[in-house]
Amino acid sequence: MAVTIAKERWTNKVAEVVLGTESNIVKIGGESTLPFLHFEGEMPNRPAVALEVWDMEPTNWPEILTSAYAGVLNDPVAWAKKCVEYGADLVCLTLVSAHPDNKNTNPEECAQVAKAVADAVNVPLIILGCGVEEKDAQVLEKVAEALSGRNFLLGCATQENYKTITAACMVHGHNIIASSPLDINLEKQLNILITEMNLAANRIVIDPSVGALGYGIEYAYSIMERTRIGALTGDKMMAMPVICLLGQEVWKTKEAKSTTEETPEWGSQERRAILWEVITAVAFAQAGGSLFVMRHPESLKQFRAHIDKLMQSNAY
């Protein structure tokens, strides 16, 4: 007996964002269906994965993580090259040294580091500030200028600093990460404010804020799912692809940081920590994430194997 599959008919799609130039291009977004339902629409671009690089050596990363980058953690250029060797689609350079509590690196020095990393690898960059909104506006303005025309992704822009970062992206040809704190209305409002400055909607990537597995992941999932449904039903201010900065969330959890000796009942730290990152990524891929920033190369490898399966056709 023939089986009839009920199919949802969506009227719109997620915008496609292009990162990088010439042969070093990564495309994200463009879906006309809920994630991986190939029988209902198209997913022209598979989820992309970036590995994170800092511009100063981390002091609070667990050994299971730092050992994967032994010998390069004090050199962001060498670290970025290592990420490309591990198969990252992009490199996410985080300028943590600019934070006043760290080195308080000035914007010009940050821009020099960003340019050195960009010149050393053949993949697009995601460039993040230090998380202090006023300082990030200053830093990313200089970074955008130093990397003018290279079509990278800069962030995070918030309601406090979006004007400066948006203007820099417009002048120097970059894309922007619009970051909001797990609130669908604030997310949409920030996208409206940025587009009102005449930055095209297909140059915006949404950061809705995410949590790690077991730490508010259900709420983050629901926000992302609502964003995708909004896009598919015609809301242009929710039709941007979503970035998940999940490495920074996963690797501060006790499940990832506790050693096998500290918590023997939890089993091997290596297996546990990597799976914590992989499963977090898998959940957000199902929710509608398009771009994932991870930390451990083995997490990237396992997540990519999962995506390979999900990208196989299930059309009826």
N, C-alpha and C positions, 0 to 999 in steps of 0.2 A: 504494500500500500504506500502510495506517495505521501511524503510528509511536507506540509506547508509551513514554512518558517515565517513567523511574523517579523516584519521589518519596519523600523522607524524611518520616516522620510524627513530628513532635515533640510532646511531651506538655505542655510548658510554654512560657512566654514571658518576655521581658524586662519588668521593671516599667516603668510609665510615670511619669515625673517631670514635674510641672507647675511652671513657673517664672513668676513675676510674678503680677499680680492683674488682675481685671476684663477690660478690653479689651486689655491689654498682656500677654498670656499666650503663652508658648512651651512646647510639649510635646515631650519627647524620650523615646525608648524605646518600649516597647509591642510590639516585634516578636515574631512567633511563627515566624520562619524565619531562616536564615542571610541575610546582607545581599543584598538585591535579588533574591532568588529568589522572586518574587511567585507563582510557580506552586506553591510549597510552603507558603506561609503569608501572613501579613499584615505590612505595614510601614505602620502607621497614621500615623506621623510621619516626615517627611523629616529627614535630618541638618540640624542648625541650625549657623549660623556666627556667631561673635563676632569683632569686631576689638578689638585691645588698646589700652588707654589707660594711660599712666603718670601718677602724681601729681607728677612732676618731669621736666624735659626730658632725654631720653636723650643721653648723650655718646659712645656707642660704636656707634650705629646708622649703617649706610652711607647715603650721600647719596641713593641710589636709593630708599631707604625713607623718609627724613625729608622728601624733597621732596613726597611725597604728602600730608604734613600740614603744609606750610609755613605759618607764621604762627599755629599753634595748639599747638605742642609745649610751650609753657610755661604753658598754660591747660587743665587737664583737662576743664573744662566745655565749652569751645569744641571741644576735641579729640573729646570724646564726641559732640557734635552732628555733627561732620564724619563720624564713623563711621556714624551713622544715615543721613546723606545718602548715604553710599556703599552703603547697603543692608544693614548688619549686622542680624541677627536679635536680637542681644544686644550689650551693651558689656561688655568685660572690663577692669575697673579694677584695676590692679596698684599696690599701695602701696609702691613701691620706696624711697621717701624714708624709710620707717621703719627701714630697715637701719642699724645702728650705723656702718657705713662710709660711708653717704651723709649724710643730714641728721639721722638718729636722731629723726625726727618722733614726737611722743608720740601715744598712742592717741586722745586727744580731738581733736587736729588732723586725724588721719586720718579719724575719723568725720565731721567737718565737711565734708571734701572729698568723701567718699562720698555724703553727703546732698545736697550741691550738685549732684553729677553725676546722682544719681538723680532729683532734682527737675527737671533740665533736659532729660531725654530720655524718650521714651514707649516704651522697650523695657526688658526686665528686665536686671539687672546680674549679672555674675559678679564677685566681689570677692576678689582674691588678696592675701595678705600679702607680706612681703619675703623670705621663705625662711629666716628665723631662727626656729626653732620656738617658743621662749619668747616672743619679741616678737610673733610672729603671734597667739599665744593672747590676749595682752593687747589687741592692736589689733582683732582680729576680735570680741572680746567687746564692745568699745565700738561698733564698726560695726554689729553685730547690733542693739544697743539703739537706736542712732540711726535705723535703718531698720526698726524693729519693725513686723511685720505685712505687709511688702511682698514676702515670699516669694522672696527672692533666693537666689543660690548662693554660699556662702562656703567659702574654703579657703586653703591646703590643710591638712587635718587629717592628722596622722601618729600613730604609736604613742606619740610623746612628748607630744603636746599635744591629743589628740582629746577628752579629757574636758571641758576648758574650752570648746572650740569647739562640741562637741555640745550641751552644756548651754545655751550661748547661742542656738543654733539652735532648740532646743526651746522655750525661754522666749519668744523673739521671732519665731517663725514663719518660719524660713528652712530652706534645704536645705544639705547639706554635701558637700564634695569629700573623699573618702577616698583619700589618696595613699600608694602603696607603691612600693618600688624594683624594678620588673620581676621580681616573684616572685609566682607564683600563690598560694602558701600564705600569704605575708604579706598579700596582697590580701584573701584570704578571712578571715583572722584579724582584720584591722582592721574589716571589715564586721560580723563577729560582735560585737566589742567595742562598736561604736557602737550596734548594735541592742539589746544587753544593757542599754544606758542608756535604752531605750524610745523612741529615735528610729525612726520607721517606716522600713521598708526602701525605700519609694517616695519617700523624701526624701534618699536617698544617691545620689551620682554617683561612679563609680570613676575615679580617675586612676592608671593602671598604670605611669606614666612612659613616655615615648616618645622616639624618636630621629629625627633627620632622615634623609632619603634618603641612603643610603650610610654611615650611622653607626649601625649596630646595628638597622636597621629590621626585619630579619628576626626578631630575637628579640622585639622589641616586638610585631610582627605576630602571632607565635605565641602570646604571652601573651593578647592580645586575642581571638584566635580561640578559644583554650581557654576563656576567660571566657564567650564567647557560647554555645559548645556546652554548657558547664556549666549556663548559664541554661536552655537549651532542654530539657535532660534532667532538670531538676528541682532543681538546687542553688539554693536560695533566697538563699544568701549570695554568689552570683555573678550574680544576676539583676538587677543594676542597670545602667543605661546608662553608657557610657564617655565621658569627656571627653578630648580630645587637645590638650594645650597645646603645639602644634607650632610656632607662630611663634617662640617663644623658642629652640627648637632649630635651626630652619632658618637663622635670620639670624645665627647665630654660626659657621656653616660657612664655610670658605674659598671654596667655590663661590658662595655668596651675597654675600660681602663683597669679594672681589677685583674690582677695577675692570677695565674692558676694556683699559686701558693696561697694567696690571700683568700680565694674562694674556690677551694678544690671541688666543692659540691656542684659547681657550675661547669665543670669540665675545662677543656683546653681554652685558654684565652685567645689564642690565634684563631681557632675555628669559630669561637663564640663572637669575637669582635668583628671579624670579616662578615659573618652571616648577619650580624646586626645591621651592618651597612648595606649589604645586598638586599635583605628583606625590606628595609626602609625604602630603598630605591624601587624595588618591584612594586610595592604598594602605591607609591606616587606615580609610577608609570601607568598603573591601572586607573589612577584618578585623573590623568591628563597631563602629566609633566612631559615637557619636550626636551629639556636640557638639564643634565645632572652634574653637579660638582661633587666629586668624591675624593677620598684621600688615599685609600690603600689600593695598589695596583691589582691585587688579587680580587678585591671587590669589583673593580672594573671588569675584570676578565669573566667573573661568574655572572655579573649582571648582563654583560653583553651576550653571553651564551643563552640566557633566558630570553632576551629581546629577539635573538635570532629565531627562536621557536615561535614567539608571539607574532613576528612579522610574516610568518608563513600564511599563505592564503587559507581562509576558512569560508570562502564564498560558497553560497548555495545556488 
